[in-house]
C-alpha cells in the first residue's frame, strides 16, 4: 500500500532519523523504510532535495565520510536549529493528528430535514 506524505512531513521524518547520529542519505531512507515496516519508501528524488533544503536552512550539516560499504558518502548531522525544528514540527504533528482523530471519532452533524 502506498502512503502519500503530507507536505512537510518528510522533513520531520528525516530530522527524526538523524537524532541517532550522522547518516548518509541511503541510510536515512533505509531507516525510514525499516522503522515503518516498509509502509514508507522515500525515493531519491524526494530525499536528496529535502536534505539539501534542510542543509540550506541550517537544520542539518553535511560532511564527506566513508560508508559501511567502504564508499565515499555525504553524511548528514542534525544541528541545534534542526533539533528545535524537529520539536516544533513534532508538536504541530501531534496537534494535527489529535484534531483529525476528534473529527473521525465524532458523531456526524445533524442533517436538516
C-alpha positions, 0 to 999 in steps of 0.5 A: 500500500502506498502512503502519500506524505503530507507536505512537510512531513518528510522533513520531520521524518528525516530530522527524526532519523538523524537524532541517532547520529550522522547518516548518509542519505541511503541510510536515512531512507533505509531507516525510514523504510525499516522503522515503518515496516516498509509502509514508507519508501522515500525515493531519491528524488524526494530525499536528496532535495529535502536534505539539501533544503534542510542543509540550506536552512541550517537544520542539518550539516553535511560532511564527506565520510566513508560508508559501511560499504567502504564508499565515499558518502555525504553524511548528514548531522542534525544541528541545534536549529534542526533539533528545535525544528524537529520539536516544533514540527513534532508538536504541530504533528501531534496537534494535527493528528489529535484534531483529525482523530476528534473529527473521525471519532465524532458523531456526524452533524445533524442533517436538516430535514 
